[in-house]
Amino acid sequence: MWDREGPQTASGHGVGEAERMFGWLTALFGRYLDGPGNGLLVDRVGHATLRAALAPHLDHPGHGDWHRLLKAMEAYLAHAVRTQDPLYLNQLWAGRSLPALAGEILAAVSNTSLYTYEVAPAATAIEIAMLAELKRIIGFPEGEAQMTTGGSNGNMLGLMLARDRAAARCKQEGLWNRRPLAAFVSAEAHYSFDKAAAVLGLGAEAIIKVKVDRTGAMDMDALADAIAAARAGGRDPFFLAATAGTTVRGAFDPIPAMAEVADREGLWLHVDGAWGGAFILSERHRPLLDGLQRADSFVWDAHKMLGVPLMCSMLFCRHRGAFHDSFALGDTSYIFHEAEDRPDLGPDSILCGRRADILKLWLEWQYYGRAGLAKRIDGYMDLAARAEAIVAAEPRLELQTPRRINTVCFRYRPETPVDPDAFNRSIRDRLADSGRALVNFAWIDGALTIRLVICNPAMTEADVDHFFSLVLETGRELEMAG
């Protein structure tokens, strides 16, 4: 079905090659994104079969054959998980946004890097303007912001900013010959804090996990006890992280109360809003992030609820100059030639080469506007409320934890005497293996829970109903099978 390569120029590129290639790709990708495929999220085959079908033939001599490449891409897409499907419910991201996808293509086609203005003038102007608008919305109008490679990276950078404020000259001299530091996070905070502490030389033991209440939010009395115990044990408290939307429950730590503690104890307050930060756009649900303007730093992933293709993540800081103080280092005179009207973004970033991920968010914003994105987020919450109501009305289902946002943690209650954890794992695995629905599982207070995440713009009430019908049908099948 694909036309063969056309005549070659002296450079080795076919006449009109790029235009022809994009015509082929448009047809291929359009069928993948719009078509129903085989009706399944994924066609499950064994790993050995996938390797045999898809592993590159590294000894192939190559003949500039686009037909070969397009057939390889078809094979890849045939076995890729269809994350745009409304019943792809497995992670904190899903669906597709065509405007943002256009931004992904724009970034790749222009193939620039956002470290110097000289090579990325348009992208630099867009990033500065886009992040300025977001700083205003967040409540950091005089602060600063930058793109990162993801929420985990943003959490590490927030911890680094706090470390450098707490330990003078540690950027130059390290952390030798000083009392160890202590950072406080929720017991259900993201694991990236543990890794960040190791990378930054603090040691994973510097991360102190504070117990949570029945909703999954940090317990303030437990925090006070943890700070006192750390000091008594010879550590200097310096960092406090509030999670705005925990990975499993979707819980929100109490930012205003934590800001009071941070002020009193001299701690850097960081808010991990990689998942729940998007609620800042919604007038209905913005109160979930009350107190955010008092934080010192804030992380937000636009590739989660906003549906921007991975990756598109941002770190915001309330204190202008903090990025330079922590991240600027080394002789960069060979690359950065900044002038007053030519701002280079590289010196104040931990990264050097960096793709123009901001283009995806910029086009998403241009197309939908803040109001359109807020409507999408509000719609997720409405669908989650419907899911919660289905669980409450169905005797065979039970809610595992109070629902706070668009994450619903529930499980099936088998009538037969079986291990409920193993039974619910079997429901989840059978749905995944069949390709009908992909939903994840986790553990809450030692019990397995099915974690339903609603963040796909294409999802409807009918899709929510269909998902639960599949869960109930699969549960019944397993019970009948004994």
Residue pairs with C-beta under 8 A, 6 or more apart in sequence:
2 24
2 66
2 67
2 70
2 71
3 20
3 24
4 65
4 66
4 67
5 14
5 17
5 64
5 65
5 66
5 67
6 14
6 15
6 16
6 17
6 20
7 14
7 15
8 14
8 15
8 64
9 15
12 64
14 20
21 66
24 66
24 70
28 70
28 73
28 74
28 77
32 77
33 84
33 96
37 82
40 82
40 434
40 435
40 436
41 81
41 82
41 85
41 87
41 88
41 435
41 436
41 437
41 438
42 79
42 80
42 81
42 82
42 435
42 438
43 78
43 79
43 435
44 433
44 434
44 435
45 79
50 79
53 75
53 79
54 72
54 75
54 76
54 79
81 88
81 438
82 88
83 93
83 94
83 95
83 96
84 94
84 95
84 96
84 456
84 458
85 456
86 95
86 456
86 458
86 459
86 460
86 463
87 436
87 437
87 438
87 463
87 466
87 467
87 470
88 94
88 95
88 438
88 456
89 437
89 438
89 439
89 440
89 452
89 453
89 454
89 456
89 467
90 438
90 439
90 440
90 453
91 440
91 453
92 247
92 274
92 275
92 301
92 304
92 453
92 455
93 301
93 303
93 304
93 307
93 310
93 455
94 307
94 453
94 455
94 456
95 307
95 455
95 456
95 457
95 458
95 459
96 307
96 309
96 457
96 458
97 306
97 307
97 308
97 309
97 364
97 457
99 363
99 364
99 366
99 367
99 368
100 306
100 307
100 308
100 309
100 312
100 360
100 361
100 363
100 364
101 309
101 360
102 363
103 308
103 309
103 359
103 360
103 361
103 362
103 363
103 364
104 309
104 359
104 360
106 356
106 359
106 363
107 355
107 356
107 357
107 359
107 360
110 123
110 356
112 119
112 120
112 123
112 356
113 119
113 120
113 353
113 354
113 355
113 356
114 120
114 123
114 124
114 127
114 147
114 345
114 346
114 354
114 355
114 356
114 358
115 335
115 336
115 344
115 345
115 346
115 349
115 351
115 352
115 353
115 354
116 335
116 336
116 337
116 344
116 345
116 346
117 124
117 338
117 342
117 343
117 344
117 345
118 337
118 342
118 344
120 356
121 342
123 356
123 358
123 359
124 343
124 345
126 356
126 358
126 359
126 362
127 147
127 345
127 356
127 358
128 343
128 345
130 358
130 361
130 362
130 365
131 145
131 146
131 147
131 314
131 316
131 358
132 145
134 145
134 300
134 314
134 316
135 141
135 143
135 144
135 145
135 316
137 280
137 281
137 370
138 280
138 292
138 293
138 298
138 316
139 292
139 293
140 293
140 298
140 316
140 317
140 318
142 318
142 320
143 316
143 317
143 318
143 319
143 320
144 316
144 317
144 319
144 320
144 321
144 322
144 323
144 348
145 314
145 315
145 316
145 317
146 314
146 315
146 323
146 345
146 348
146 349
147 312
147 313
147 314
147 315
147 354
147 357
147 358
148 154
148 157
148 299
148 313
148 314
148 315
149 311
149 313
149 351
150 274
150 301
150 311
150 313
151 190
151 192
151 272
151 274
151 275
151 299
151 301
151 313
152 190
152 192
152 195
152 196
153 313
154 272
154 274
154 299
154 300
154 313
154 314
154 315
155 190
155 192
155 193
155 196
155 241
155 270
155 272
155 274
155 299
156 192
156 195
156 196
156 199
156 200
157 297
157 315
157 326
157 327
157 350
158 241
158 268
158 270
158 272
158 296
158 297
158 299
158 315
159 183
159 193
159 196
159 197
159 200
159 202
159 239
159 270
160 196
160 200
160 326
160 350
161 268
161 296
161 297
161 317
161 322
161 323
161 326
162 183
162 238
162 239
162 267
162 268
162 270
162 296
162 297
163 170
163 181
163 200
163 202
163 238
163 239
164 170
164 171
164 325
164 326
165 238
165 268
165 322
166 181
166 236
166 238
166 239
166 268
167 175
167 178
167 181
167 238
171 326
171 329
174 201
175 181
175 201
175 202
179 234
179 235
179 236
180 202
180 203
180 205
180 206
180 234
180 235
180 236
181 202
181 206
181 235
181 236
181 237
181 238
181 239
182 206
182 208
182 227
182 230
182 231
182 235
182 236
182 237
182 238
182 239
183 193
183 197
183 202
183 206
183 207
183 208
183 237
183 238
183 239
183 240
183 241
184 208
184 210
184 223
184 226
184 227
184 230
184 237
184 239
184 240
184 241
184 267
185 193
185 207
185 208
185 209
185 210
185 240
185 241
185 243
186 209
186 210
186 212
186 216
186 217
186 218
186 241
186 242
186 243
186 246
186 251
186 253
187 209
187 210
187 211
187 212
188 212
188 216
188 243
188 246
188 247
188 248
188 249
188 251
189 209
189 241
189 243
189 246
189 272
190 243
190 246
190 247
190 272
190 274
193 207
193 241
194 204
194 207
195 204
197 203
197 204
197 205
197 206
197 207
198 204
206 235
208 226
208 230
210 218
210 219
210 222
210 223
210 226
211 218
211 219
211 222
212 218
212 219
212 251
213 219
214 401
214 402
215 249
215 251
215 401
215 402
215 404
216 246
216 248
216 249
216 250
216 251
216 401
216 404
216 444
217 251
217 252
217 253
217 254
218 242
218 243
218 253
218 254
218 258
220 254
220 257
220 258
220 261
223 240
223 258
223 261
224 261
227 237
227 261
227 265
230 237
231 237
237 265
237 266
237 267
238 266
238 267
238 268
239 267
239 268
239 270
240 258
240 261
240 262
240 265
240 267
240 268
240 269
240 270
241 269
241 270
241 271
241 272
242 252
242 253
242 254
242 255
242 258
242 269
242 270
242 271
242 272
242 295
243 251
243 252
243 253
243 271
243 272
243 276
244 252
244 253
244 255
244 271
244 272
244 273
244 275
244 276
244 277
244 279
244 288
244 289
244 292
245 251
245 252
245 273
245 274
245 275
245 276
245 277
245 279
245 405
245 407
246 252
246 275
247 275
247 442
248 407
248 409
248 442
248 443
248 444
248 449
248 451
249 401
249 404
249 407
249 409
249 444
250 275
250 276
250 403
250 404
250 405
250 406
250 407
251 401
251 404
252 276
252 288
252 289
252 404
252 405
255 269
255 271
255 289
255 290
255 291
255 292
255 294
255 295
256 290
256 291
256 294
258 269
258 291
259 269
259 291
259 294
259 295
261 267
262 268
262 269
262 294
262 296
268 296
268 297
269 294
269 295
269 296
269 297
270 295
270 296
270 297
270 298
270 299
271 277
271 289
271 292
271 295
271 297
271 298
271 299
272 299
273 280
273 289
273 292
273 298
273 299
273 300
274 299
274 300
274 301
274 304
274 313
275 301
275 304
275 305
276 288
276 289
276 405
277 289
277 298
277 299
277 300
277 301
278 300
278 302
278 304
278 305
278 306
278 373
278 377
279 285
279 286
279 288
279 289
279 377
279 405
280 286
280 289
280 292
280 300
281 370
281 373
281 374
281 377
282 374
282 377
282 378
283 374
284 374
284 378
284 381
285 377
285 378
285 381
285 405
288 404
288 405
292 298
293 318
295 318
296 317
296 318
296 319
297 315
297 316
297 317
297 318
298 315
298 316
298 317
299 313
299 314
299 315
299 316
300 313
300 314
300 316
301 311
301 312
301 313
301 314
302 308
302 312
302 313
302 314
302 360
302 361
302 364
303 309
303 310
303 311
303 312
303 313
304 455
305 376
305 377
305 380
305 406
305 455
306 312
306 361
306 364
306 373
306 376
307 364
307 376
307 455
307 456
307 457
308 360
308 361
308 364
309 360
311 357
312 357
312 358
312 360
312 361
313 357
317 323
323 348
323 349
324 347
324 348
327 347
327 348
327 349
327 350
328 347
328 348
332 346
332 347
335 346
336 344
336 346
336 347
337 344
338 344
338 347
345 354
346 352
346 354
364 373
365 373
368 376
376 457
379 457
380 406
380 454
380 455
380 459
381 405
381 406
383 406
383 454
383 459
383 460
383 461
383 464
384 403
384 405
384 406
384 407
384 408
384 454
385 403
386 461
386 464
387 408
387 452
387 454
387 464
387 467
387 468
388 399
388 403
388 408
390 397
390 464
390 465
390 468
391 397
391 398
391 399
391 408
391 410
391 468
392 399
394 468
394 472
395 413
396 412
396 413
396 415
396 472
396 475
397 410
397 411
397 412
397 413
397 468
397 471
397 472
398 410
398 411
398 413
399 408
399 409
399 410
400 409
400 410
400 411
400 444
400 447
400 449
401 409
401 444
401 449
403 409
406 453
406 454
406 455
407 451
407 452
407 453
407 454
408 451
408 452
408 454
409 442
409 444
409 449
409 450
409 451
409 452
410 449
410 450
410 452
411 420
411 424
411 447
411 448
411 449
411 450
412 420
412 423
412 424
412 427
412 450
412 471
412 472
412 475
413 420
414 420
414 423
414 475
414 478
414 479
415 479
416 479
416 482
420 447
420 448
421 447
421 448
423 475
423 478
424 441
424 448
424 449
424 450
425 441
425 448
426 478
427 450
427 471
427 474
427 475
427 478
428 439
428 440
428 441
428 450
430 474
430 477
430 478
431 437
431 438
431 439
431 470
431 471
431 474
432 438
432 439
436 470
437 467
437 470
439 450
439 451
439 452
439 453
439 467
440 450
440 451
440 453
441 448
441 449
441 450
441 451
442 448
442 449
442 451
443 449
450 471
452 467
454 464
